[in-house]
Amino acid sequence: MKLPEGKRFYGAVTVSERGQIVIPAQARRDFGIEVGDKLLVLGDLGKGIALARASKVIGVMAELLGMFQSASEPDEKKGDAE
């Protein structure tokens, strides 16, 4: 079965007694995951779980906060017209 462009199947992993899994080497290479990187574990009870690099999520959150701050600042042009 051919996967759609950009999609990958990396194999199966086994959960250890301590709840640990090993991320397959090719997945670590493809996503640049290195020793010491922080990953977030996200879940949807209907669809499953996903891993996301914490630094990427924090970056996206910072951008969103910046957009919210910009949107909540008063428009200086409106103030000048009054």
mmCIF file as gemmi writes it, N, C-alpha and C atoms, coordinates in Angstrom:
data_model
loop_
_atom_site.group_PDB
_atom_site.id
_atom_site.type_symbol
_atom_site.label_atom_id
_atom_site.label_alt_id
_atom_site.label_comp_id
_atom_site.label_asym_id
_atom_site.label_entity_id
_atom_site.label_seq_id
_atom_site.pdbx_PDB_ins_code
_atom_site.Cartn_x
_atom_site.Cartn_y
_atom_site.Cartn_z
_atom_site.occupancy
_atom_site.B_iso_or_equiv
_atom_site.pdbx_formal_charge
_atom_site.auth_seq_id
_atom_site.auth_asym_id
_atom_site.pdbx_PDB_model_num
ATOM 1 N N . MET Axp A 1 ? 0.851 -1.189 0 1 0 ? 1 A 1
ATOM 2 C CA . MET Axp A 1 ? 0 0 0 1 0 ? 1 A 1
ATOM 3 C C . MET Axp A 1 ? 0.887 1.24 0 1 0 ? 1 A 1
ATOM 4 N N . LYS Axp A 2 ? 0.649 2.12 -0.951 1 0 ? 2 A 1
ATOM 5 C CA . LYS Axp A 2 ? 1.413 3.361 -1.046 1 0 ? 2 A 1
ATOM 6 C C . LYS Axp A 2 ? 0.732 4.432 -0.204 1 0 ? 2 A 1
ATOM 7 N N . LEU Axp A 3 ? 1.528 5.078 0.633 1 0 ? 3 A 1
ATOM 8 C CA . LEU Axp A 3 ? 0.996 6.134 1.502 1 0 ? 3 A 1
ATOM 9 C C . LEU Axp A 3 ? 0.979 7.461 0.758 1 0 ? 3 A 1
ATOM 10 N N . PRO Axp A 4 ? 0.07 8.362 1.131 1 0 ? 4 A 1
ATOM 11 C CA . PRO Axp A 4 ? 0.042 9.689 0.512 1 0 ? 4 A 1
ATOM 12 C C . PRO Axp A 4 ? 1.361 10.434 0.736 1 0 ? 4 A 1
ATOM 13 N N . GLU Axp A 5 ? 1.645 11.373 -0.129 1 0 ? 5 A 1
ATOM 14 C CA . GLU Axp A 5 ? 2.858 12.193 -0.05 1 0 ? 5 A 1
ATOM 15 C C . GLU Axp A 5 ? 3.039 12.773 1.353 1 0 ? 5 A 1
ATOM 16 N N . GLY Axp A 6 ? 4.23 12.619 1.894 1 0 ? 6 A 1
ATOM 17 C CA . GLY Axp A 6 ? 4.551 13.181 3.205 1 0 ? 6 A 1
ATOM 18 C C . GLY Axp A 6 ? 4.102 12.342 4.392 1 0 ? 6 A 1
ATOM 19 N N . LYS Axp A 7 ? 3.422 11.247 4.146 1 0 ? 7 A 1
ATOM 20 C CA . LYS Axp A 7 ? 2.958 10.369 5.23 1 0 ? 7 A 1
ATOM 21 C C . LYS Axp A 7 ? 3.931 9.203 5.37 1 0 ? 7 A 1
ATOM 22 N N . ARG Axp A 8 ? 4.153 8.756 6.601 1 0 ? 8 A 1
ATOM 23 C CA . ARG Axp A 8 ? 5.097 7.671 6.858 1 0 ? 8 A 1
ATOM 24 C C . ARG Axp A 8 ? 4.523 6.69 7.88 1 0 ? 8 A 1
ATOM 25 N N . PHE Axp A 9 ? 4.907 5.43 7.737 1 0 ? 9 A 1
ATOM 26 C CA . PHE Axp A 9 ? 4.625 4.409 8.743 1 0 ? 9 A 1
ATOM 27 C C . PHE Axp A 9 ? 5.98 3.928 9.237 1 0 ? 9 A 1
ATOM 28 N N . TYR Axp A 10 ? 6.234 4.056 10.525 1 0 ? 10 A 1
ATOM 29 C CA . TYR Axp A 10 ? 7.541 3.736 11.083 1 0 ? 10 A 1
ATOM 30 C C . TYR Axp A 10 ? 7.591 2.391 11.788 1 0 ? 10 A 1
ATOM 31 N N . GLY Axp A 11 ? 6.51 1.667 11.85 1 0 ? 11 A 1
ATOM 32 C CA . GLY Axp A 11 ? 6.514 0.37 12.508 1 0 ? 11 A 1
ATOM 33 C C . GLY Axp A 11 ? 5.743 0.401 13.814 1 0 ? 11 A 1
ATOM 34 N N . ALA Axp A 12 ? 5.846 -0.698 14.547 1 0 ? 12 A 1
ATOM 35 C CA . ALA Axp A 12 ? 5.146 -0.83 15.83 1 0 ? 12 A 1
ATOM 36 C C . ALA Axp A 12 ? 6.152 -0.716 16.968 1 0 ? 12 A 1
ATOM 37 N N . VAL Axp A 13 ? 5.689 -0.226 18.102 1 0 ? 13 A 1
ATOM 38 C CA . VAL Axp A 13 ? 6.526 -0.138 19.297 1 0 ? 13 A 1
ATOM 39 C C . VAL Axp A 13 ? 5.812 -0.871 20.43 1 0 ? 13 A 1
ATOM 40 N N . THR Axp A 14 ? 6.577 -1.288 21.421 1 0 ? 14 A 1
ATOM 41 C CA . THR Axp A 14 ? 6.032 -1.995 22.575 1 0 ? 14 A 1
ATOM 42 C C . THR Axp A 14 ? 6.198 -1.122 23.812 1 0 ? 14 A 1
ATOM 43 N N . VAL Axp A 15 ? 5.157 -1.041 24.608 1 0 ? 15 A 1
ATOM 44 C CA . VAL Axp A 15 ? 5.214 -0.273 25.85 1 0 ? 15 A 1
ATOM 45 C C . VAL Axp A 15 ? 5.867 -1.149 26.915 1 0 ? 15 A 1
ATOM 46 N N . SER Axp A 16 ? 6.895 -0.596 27.576 1 0 ? 16 A 1
ATOM 47 C CA . SER Axp A 16 ? 7.6 -1.347 28.622 1 0 ? 16 A 1
ATOM 48 C C . SER Axp A 16 ? 6.789 -1.346 29.921 1 0 ? 16 A 1
ATOM 49 N N . GLU Axp A 17 ? 7.275 -2.081 30.902 1 0 ? 17 A 1
ATOM 50 C CA . GLU Axp A 17 ? 6.615 -2.117 32.213 1 0 ? 17 A 1
ATOM 51 C C . GLU Axp A 17 ? 6.541 -0.736 32.842 1 0 ? 17 A 1
ATOM 52 N N . ARG Axp A 18 ? 7.495 0.124 32.51 1 0 ? 18 A 1
ATOM 53 C CA . ARG Axp A 18 ? 7.522 1.485 33.054 1 0 ? 18 A 1
ATOM 54 C C . ARG Axp A 18 ? 6.745 2.474 32.182 1 0 ? 18 A 1
ATOM 55 N N . GLY Axp A 19 ? 6.075 1.968 31.149 1 0 ? 19 A 1
ATOM 56 C CA . GLY Axp A 19 ? 5.284 2.837 30.285 1 0 ? 19 A 1
ATOM 57 C C . GLY Axp A 19 ? 6.099 3.524 29.206 1 0 ? 19 A 1
ATOM 58 N N . GLN Axp A 20 ? 7.312 3.08 28.971 1 0 ? 20 A 1
ATOM 59 C CA . GLN Axp A 20 ? 8.185 3.712 27.984 1 0 ? 20 A 1
ATOM 60 C C . GLN Axp A 20 ? 8.042 3.056 26.617 1 0 ? 20 A 1
ATOM 61 N N . ILE Axp A 21 ? 8.291 3.857 25.577 1 0 ? 21 A 1
ATOM 62 C CA . ILE Axp A 21 ? 8.37 3.346 24.212 1 0 ? 21 A 1
ATOM 63 C C . ILE Axp A 21 ? 9.666 3.861 23.601 1 0 ? 21 A 1
ATOM 64 N N . VAL Axp A 22 ? 10.113 3.196 22.547 1 0 ? 22 A 1
ATOM 65 C CA . VAL Axp A 22 ? 11.276 3.655 21.797 1 0 ? 22 A 1
ATOM 66 C C . VAL Axp A 22 ? 10.765 4.185 20.461 1 0 ? 22 A 1
ATOM 67 N N . ILE Axp A 23 ? 11.087 5.433 20.165 1 0 ? 23 A 1
ATOM 68 C CA . ILE Axp A 23 ? 10.707 6.017 18.88 1 0 ? 23 A 1
ATOM 69 C C . ILE Axp A 23 ? 11.663 5.448 17.829 1 0 ? 23 A 1
ATOM 70 N N . PRO Axp A 24 ? 11.139 4.87 16.754 1 0 ? 24 A 1
ATOM 71 C CA . PRO Axp A 24 ? 12.014 4.279 15.744 1 0 ? 24 A 1
ATOM 72 C C . PRO Axp A 24 ? 13.07 5.268 15.224 1 0 ? 24 A 1
ATOM 73 N N . ALA Axp A 25 ? 14.263 4.73 14.954 1 0 ? 25 A 1
ATOM 74 C CA . ALA Axp A 25 ? 15.398 5.559 14.537 1 0 ? 25 A 1
ATOM 75 C C . ALA Axp A 25 ? 15.075 6.411 13.315 1 0 ? 25 A 1
ATOM 76 N N . GLN Axp A 26 ? 14.398 5.838 12.314 1 0 ? 26 A 1
ATOM 77 C CA . GLN Axp A 26 ? 14.093 6.612 11.106 1 0 ? 26 A 1
ATOM 78 C C . GLN Axp A 26 ? 13.158 7.774 11.43 1 0 ? 26 A 1
ATOM 79 N N . ALA Axp A 27 ? 12.206 7.568 12.325 1 0 ? 27 A 1
ATOM 80 C CA . ALA Axp A 27 ? 11.312 8.654 12.74 1 0 ? 27 A 1
ATOM 81 C C . ALA Axp A 27 ? 12.106 9.748 13.445 1 0 ? 27 A 1
ATOM 82 N N . ARG Axp A 28 ? 13.05 9.359 14.314 1 0 ? 28 A 1
ATOM 83 C CA . ARG Axp A 28 ? 13.887 10.356 15 1 0 ? 28 A 1
ATOM 84 C C . ARG Axp A 28 ? 14.706 11.147 13.99 1 0 ? 28 A 1
ATOM 85 N N . ARG Axp A 29 ? 15.257 10.46 12.996 1 0 ? 29 A 1
ATOM 86 C CA . ARG Axp A 29 ? 16.041 11.164 11.965 1 0 ? 29 A 1
ATOM 87 C C . ARG Axp A 29 ? 15.154 12.101 11.155 1 0 ? 29 A 1
ATOM 88 N N . ASP Axp A 30 ? 14.011 11.596 10.69 1 0 ? 30 A 1
ATOM 89 C CA . ASP Axp A 30 ? 13.112 12.404 9.852 1 0 ? 30 A 1
ATOM 90 C C . ASP Axp A 30 ? 12.644 13.668 10.558 1 0 ? 30 A 1
ATOM 91 N N . PHE Axp A 31 ? 12.444 13.58 11.874 1 0 ? 31 A 1
ATOM 92 C CA . PHE Axp A 31 ? 11.915 14.722 12.618 1 0 ? 31 A 1
ATOM 93 C C . PHE Axp A 31 ? 12.969 15.444 13.442 1 0 ? 31 A 1
ATOM 94 N N . GLY Axp A 32 ? 14.214 15.033 13.316 1 0 ? 32 A 1
ATOM 95 C CA . GLY Axp A 32 ? 15.302 15.715 14.021 1 0 ? 32 A 1
ATOM 96 C C . GLY Axp A 32 ? 15.204 15.61 15.531 1 0 ? 32 A 1
ATOM 97 N N . ILE Axp A 33 ? 14.67 14.512 16.02 1 0 ? 33 A 1
ATOM 98 C CA . ILE Axp A 33 ? 14.538 14.314 17.467 1 0 ? 33 A 1
ATOM 99 C C . ILE Axp A 33 ? 15.875 13.817 18.003 1 0 ? 33 A 1
ATOM 100 N N . GLU Axp A 34 ? 16.393 14.535 18.988 1 0 ? 34 A 1
ATOM 101 C CA . GLU Axp A 34 ? 17.689 14.191 19.563 1 0 ? 34 A 1
ATOM 102 C C . GLU Axp A 34 ? 17.558 13.904 21.057 1 0 ? 34 A 1
ATOM 103 N N . VAL Axp A 35 ? 18.581 13.27 21.607 1 0 ? 35 A 1
ATOM 104 C CA . VAL Axp A 35 ? 18.614 12.964 23.04 1 0 ? 35 A 1
ATOM 105 C C . VAL Axp A 35 ? 18.39 14.248 23.83 1 0 ? 35 A 1
ATOM 106 N N . GLY Axp A 36 ? 17.496 14.207 24.798 1 0 ? 36 A 1
ATOM 107 C CA . GLY Axp A 36 ? 17.223 15.365 25.644 1 0 ? 36 A 1
ATOM 108 C C . GLY Axp A 36 ? 16.086 16.246 25.158 1 0 ? 36 A 1
ATOM 109 N N . ASP Axp A 37 ? 15.621 16.058 23.917 1 0 ? 37 A 1
ATOM 110 C CA . ASP Axp A 37 ? 14.496 16.855 23.419 1 0 ? 37 A 1
ATOM 111 C C . ASP Axp A 37 ? 13.251 16.568 24.252 1 0 ? 37 A 1
ATOM 112 N N . LYS Axp A 38 ? 12.443 17.597 24.467 1 0 ? 38 A 1
ATOM 113 C CA . LYS Axp A 38 ? 11.17 17.449 25.18 1 0 ? 38 A 1
ATOM 114 C C . LYS Axp A 38 ? 10.061 17.267 24.149 1 0 ? 38 A 1
ATOM 115 N N . LEU Axp A 39 ? 9.249 16.253 24.36 1 0 ? 39 A 1
ATOM 116 C CA . LEU Axp A 39 ? 8.105 15.997 23.496 1 0 ? 39 A 1
ATOM 117 C C . LEU Axp A 39 ? 6.834 16.076 24.324 1 0 ? 39 A 1
ATOM 118 N N . LEU Axp A 40 ? 5.795 16.633 23.733 1 0 ? 40 A 1
ATOM 119 C CA . LEU Axp A 40 ? 4.489 16.67 24.381 1 0 ? 40 A 1
ATOM 120 C C . LEU Axp A 40 ? 3.681 15.479 23.879 1 0 ? 40 A 1
ATOM 121 N N . VAL Axp A 41 ? 2.927 14.866 24.758 1 0 ? 41 A 1
ATOM 122 C CA . VAL Axp A 41 ? 2.047 13.765 24.385 1 0 ? 41 A 1
ATOM 123 C C . VAL Axp A 41 ? 0.634 14.33 24.366 1 0 ? 41 A 1
ATOM 124 N N . LEU Axp A 42 ? 0.041 14.358 23.18 1 0 ? 42 A 1
ATOM 125 C CA . LEU Axp A 42 ? -1.297 14.91 22.989 1 0 ? 42 A 1
ATOM 126 C C . LEU Axp A 42 ? -2.243 13.754 22.697 1 0 ? 42 A 1
ATOM 127 N N . GLY Axp A 43 ? -3.496 13.9 23.057 1 0 ? 43 A 1
ATOM 128 C CA . GLY Axp A 43 ? -4.419 12.801 22.83 1 0 ? 43 A 1
ATOM 129 C C . GLY Axp A 43 ? -5.819 13.233 22.466 1 0 ? 43 A 1
ATOM 130 N N . ASP Axp A 44 ? -6.457 12.394 21.697 1 0 ? 44 A 1
ATOM 131 C CA . ASP Axp A 44 ? -7.862 12.522 21.34 1 0 ? 44 A 1
ATOM 132 C C . ASP Axp A 44 ? -8.456 11.142 21.618 1 0 ? 44 A 1
ATOM 133 N N . LEU Axp A 45 ? -9.378 11.052 22.554 1 0 ? 45 A 1
ATOM 134 C CA . LEU Axp A 45 ? -9.905 9.751 22.965 1 0 ? 45 A 1
ATOM 135 C C . LEU Axp A 45 ? -10.508 8.961 21.811 1 0 ? 45 A 1
ATOM 136 N N . GLY Axp A 46 ? -10.94 9.638 20.774 1 0 ? 46 A 1
ATOM 137 C CA . GLY Axp A 46 ? -11.513 8.943 19.623 1 0 ? 46 A 1
ATOM 138 C C . GLY Axp A 46 ? -10.511 8.602 18.54 1 0 ? 46 A 1
ATOM 139 N N . LYS Axp A 47 ? -9.41 9.364 18.464 1 0 ? 47 A 1
ATOM 140 C CA . LYS Axp A 47 ? -8.47 9.186 17.353 1 0 ? 47 A 1
ATOM 141 C C . LYS Axp A 47 ? -7.119 8.626 17.76 1 0 ? 47 A 1
ATOM 142 N N . GLY Axp A 48 ? -6.698 8.827 18.997 1 0 ? 48 A 1
ATOM 143 C CA . GLY Axp A 48 ? -5.415 8.29 19.432 1 0 ? 48 A 1
ATOM 144 C C . GLY Axp A 48 ? -4.502 9.355 20.001 1 0 ? 48 A 1
ATOM 145 N N . ILE Axp A 49 ? -3.203 9.017 20.063 1 0 ? 49 A 1
ATOM 146 C CA . ILE Axp A 49 ? -2.232 9.936 20.651 1 0 ? 49 A 1
ATOM 147 C C . ILE Axp A 49 ? -1.237 10.398 19.592 1 0 ? 49 A 1
ATOM 148 N N . ALA Axp A 50 ? -0.579 11.508 19.888 1 0 ? 50 A 1
ATOM 149 C CA . ALA Axp A 50 ? 0.432 12.069 18.993 1 0 ? 50 A 1
ATOM 150 C C . ALA Axp A 50 ? 1.531 12.689 19.834 1 0 ? 50 A 1
ATOM 151 N N . LEU Axp A 51 ? 2.712 12.752 19.272 1 0 ? 51 A 1
ATOM 152 C CA . LEU Axp A 51 ? 3.845 13.414 19.909 1 0 ? 51 A 1
ATOM 153 C C . LEU Axp A 51 ? 4.132 14.699 19.155 1 0 ? 51 A 1
ATOM 154 N N . ALA Axp A 52 ? 4.489 15.737 19.884 1 0 ? 52 A 1
ATOM 155 C CA . ALA Axp A 52 ? 4.862 17.009 19.264 1 0 ? 52 A 1
ATOM 156 C C . ALA Axp A 52 ? 6.047 17.586 20.022 1 0 ? 52 A 1
ATOM 157 N N . ARG Axp A 53 ? 6.987 18.141 19.286 1 0 ? 53 A 1
ATOM 158 C CA . ARG Axp A 53 ? 8.148 18.757 19.926 1 0 ? 53 A 1
ATOM 159 C C . ARG Axp A 53 ? 7.675 19.968 20.724 1 0 ? 53 A 1
ATOM 160 N N . ALA Axp A 54 ? 8.032 20.016 21.995 1 0 ? 54 A 1
ATOM 161 C CA . ALA Axp A 54 ? 7.59 21.091 22.888 1 0 ? 54 A 1
ATOM 162 C C . ALA Axp A 54 ? 7.998 22.454 22.349 1 0 ? 54 A 1
ATOM 163 N N . SER Axp A 55 ? 9.21 22.568 21.815 1 0 ? 55 A 1
ATOM 164 C CA . SER Axp A 55 ? 9.685 23.869 21.323 1 0 ? 55 A 1
ATOM 165 C C . SER Axp A 55 ? 8.833 24.372 20.164 1 0 ? 55 A 1
ATOM 166 N N . LYS Axp A 56 ? 8.35 23.476 19.302 1 0 ? 56 A 1
ATOM 167 C CA . LYS Axp A 56 ? 7.49 23.879 18.185 1 0 ? 56 A 1
ATOM 168 C C . LYS Axp A 56 ? 6.143 24.367 18.701 1 0 ? 56 A 1
ATOM 169 N N . VAL Axp A 57 ? 5.57 23.637 19.649 1 0 ? 57 A 1
ATOM 170 C CA . VAL Axp A 57 ? 4.267 24.016 20.2 1 0 ? 57 A 1
ATOM 171 C C . VAL Axp A 57 ? 4.377 25.353 20.928 1 0 ? 57 A 1
ATOM 172 N N . ILE Axp A 58 ? 5.444 25.533 21.69 1 0 ? 58 A 1
ATOM 173 C CA . ILE Axp A 58 ? 5.646 26.796 22.407 1 0 ? 58 A 1
ATOM 174 C C . ILE Axp A 58 ? 5.794 27.941 21.417 1 0 ? 58 A 1
ATOM 175 N N . GLY Axp A 59 ? 6.499 27.705 20.306 1 0 ? 59 A 1
ATOM 176 C CA . GLY Axp A 59 ? 6.651 28.733 19.276 1 0 ? 59 A 1
ATOM 177 C C . GLY Axp A 59 ? 5.318 29.138 18.671 1 0 ? 59 A 1
ATOM 178 N N . VAL Axp A 60 ? 4.478 28.161 18.376 1 0 ? 60 A 1
ATOM 179 C CA . VAL Axp A 60 ? 3.153 28.439 17.817 1 0 ? 60 A 1
ATOM 180 C C . VAL Axp A 60 ? 2.31 29.201 18.831 1 0 ? 60 A 1
ATOM 181 N N . MET Axp A 61 ? 2.38 28.8 20.101 1 0 ? 61 A 1
ATOM 182 C CA . MET Axp A 61 ? 1.62 29.491 21.147 1 0 ? 61 A 1
ATOM 183 C C . MET Axp A 61 ? 2.081 30.939 21.281 1 0 ? 61 A 1
ATOM 184 N N . ALA Axp A 62 ? 3.377 31.183 21.189 1 0 ? 62 A 1
ATOM 185 C CA . ALA Axp A 62 ? 3.898 32.548 21.282 1 0 ? 62 A 1
ATOM 186 C C . ALA Axp A 62 ? 3.38 33.396 20.124 1 0 ? 62 A 1
ATOM 187 N N . GLU Axp A 63 ? 3.342 32.815 18.919 1 0 ? 63 A 1
ATOM 188 C CA . GLU Axp A 63 ? 2.796 33.538 17.765 1 0 ? 63 A 1
ATOM 189 C C . GLU Axp A 63 ? 1.329 33.881 17.989 1 0 ? 63 A 1
ATOM 190 N N . LEU Axp A 64 ? 0.555 32.908 18.484 1 0 ? 64 A 1
ATOM 191 C CA . LEU Axp A 64 ? -0.866 33.153 18.734 1 0 ? 64 A 1
ATOM 192 C C . LEU Axp A 64 ? -1.066 34.249 19.776 1 0 ? 64 A 1
ATOM 193 N N . LEU Axp A 65 ? -0.283 34.196 20.855 1 0 ? 65 A 1
ATOM 194 C CA . LEU Axp A 65 ? -0.392 35.237 21.879 1 0 ? 65 A 1
ATOM 195 C C . LEU Axp A 65 ? -0.062 36.602 21.295 1 0 ? 65 A 1
ATOM 196 N N . GLY Axp A 66 ? 0.946 36.648 20.438 1 0 ? 66 A 1
ATOM 197 C CA . GLY Axp A 66 ? 1.303 37.904 19.78 1 0 ? 66 A 1
ATOM 198 C C . GLY Axp A 66 ? 0.162 38.438 18.934 1 0 ? 66 A 1
ATOM 199 N N . MET Axp A 67 ? -0.531 37.541 18.221 1 0 ? 67 A 1
ATOM 200 C CA . MET Axp A 67 ? -1.672 37.961 17.402 1 0 ? 67 A 1
ATOM 201 C C . MET Axp A 67 ? -2.802 38.486 18.28 1 0 ? 67 A 1
ATOM 202 N N . PHE Axp A 68 ? -3.06 37.8 19.406 1 0 ? 68 A 1
ATOM 203 C CA . PHE Axp A 68 ? -4.109 38.256 20.313 1 0 ? 68 A 1
ATOM 204 C C . PHE Axp A 68 ? -3.767 39.622 20.89 1 0 ? 68 A 1
ATOM 205 N N . GLN Axp A 69 ? -2.51 39.829 21.256 1 0 ? 69 A 1
ATOM 206 C CA . GLN Axp A 69 ? -2.097 41.12 21.804 1 0 ? 69 A 1
ATOM 207 C C . GLN Axp A 69 ? -2.275 42.216 20.767 1 0 ? 69 A 1
ATOM 208 N N . SER Axp A 70 ? -1.867 41.944 19.523 1 0 ? 70 A 1
ATOM 209 C CA . SER Axp A 70 ? -2.005 42.935 18.457 1 0 ? 70 A 1
ATOM 210 C C . SER Axp A 70 ? -3.469 43.274 18.219 1 0 ? 70 A 1
ATOM 211 N N . ALA Axp A 71 ? -4.323 42.252 18.249 1 0 ? 71 A 1
ATOM 212 C CA . ALA Axp A 71 ? -5.748 42.462 18.001 1 0 ? 71 A 1
ATOM 213 C C . ALA Axp A 71 ? -6.411 43.236 19.131 1 0 ? 71 A 1
ATOM 214 N N . SER Axp A 72 ? -5.883 43.131 20.352 1 0 ? 72 A 1
ATOM 215 C CA . SER Axp A 72 ? -6.523 43.799 21.485 1 0 ? 72 A 1
ATOM 216 C C . SER Axp A 72 ? -5.993 45.21 21.721 1 0 ? 72 A 1
ATOM 217 N N . GLU Axp A 73 ? -4.91 45.586 21.021 1 0 ? 73 A 1
ATOM 218 C CA . GLU Axp A 73 ? -4.379 46.937 21.195 1 0 ? 73 A 1
ATOM 219 C C . GLU Axp A 73 ? -5.287 47.93 20.485 1 0 ? 73 A 1
ATOM 220 N N . PRO Axp A 74 ? -5.499 49.103 21.083 1 0 ? 74 A 1
ATOM 221 C CA . PRO Axp A 74 ? -6.357 50.099 20.441 1 0 ? 74 A 1
ATOM 222 C C . PRO Axp A 74 ? -5.744 50.569 19.128 1 0 ? 74 A 1
ATOM 223 N N . ASP Axp A 75 ? -6.592 50.841 18.164 1 0 ? 75 A 1
ATOM 224 C CA . ASP Axp A 75 ? -6.139 51.321 16.858 1 0 ? 75 A 1
ATOM 225 C C . ASP Axp A 75 ? -5.813 52.802 16.982 1 0 ? 75 A 1
ATOM 226 N N . GLU Axp A 76 ? -4.546 53.171 16.798 1 0 ? 76 A 1
ATOM 227 C CA . GLU Axp A 76 ? -4.11 54.56 16.978 1 0 ? 76 A 1
ATOM 228 C C . GLU Axp A 76 ? -4.767 55.493 15.969 1 0 ? 76 A 1
ATOM 229 N N . LYS Axp A 77 ? -5.031 54.999 14.752 1 0 ? 77 A 1
ATOM 230 C CA . LYS Axp A 77 ? -5.649 55.842 13.732 1 0 ? 77 A 1
ATOM 231 C C . LYS Axp A 77 ? -7.054 56.252 14.145 1 0 ? 77 A 1
ATOM 232 N N . LYS Axp A 78 ? -7.811 55.332 14.752 1 0 ? 78 A 1
ATOM 233 C CA . LYS Axp A 78 ? -9.156 55.659 15.213 1 0 ? 78 A 1
ATOM 234 C C . LYS Axp A 78 ? -9.092 56.723 16.299 1 0 ? 78 A 1
ATOM 235 N N . GLY Axp A 79 ? -8.128 56.625 17.181 1 0 ? 79 A 1
ATOM 236 C CA . GLY Axp A 79 ? -7.98 57.588 18.262 1 0 ? 79 A 1
ATOM 237 C C . GLY Axp A 79 ? -7.645 58.974 17.744 1 0 ? 79 A 1
ATOM 238 N N . ASP Axp A 80 ? -6.876 59.067 16.658 1 0 ? 80 A 1
ATOM 239 C CA . ASP Axp A 80 ? -6.504 60.356 16.084 1 0 ? 80 A 1
ATOM 240 C C . ASP Axp A 80 ? -7.686 61.032 15.41 1 0 ? 80 A 1
ATOM 241 N N . ALA Axp A 81 ? -8.625 60.25 14.892 1 0 ? 81 A 1
ATOM 242 C CA . ALA Axp A 81 ? -9.759 60.81 14.169 1 0 ? 81 A 1
ATOM 243 C C . ALA Axp A 81 ? -10.791 61.398 15.11 1 0 ? 81 A 1
ATOM 244 N N . GLU Axp A 82 ? -10.767 61.014 16.372 1 0 ? 82 A 1
ATOM 245 C CA . GLU Axp A 82 ? -11.813 61.476 17.294 1 0 ? 82 A 1
ATOM 246 C C . GLU Axp A 82 ? -11.505 62.82 17.87 1 0 ? 82 A 1
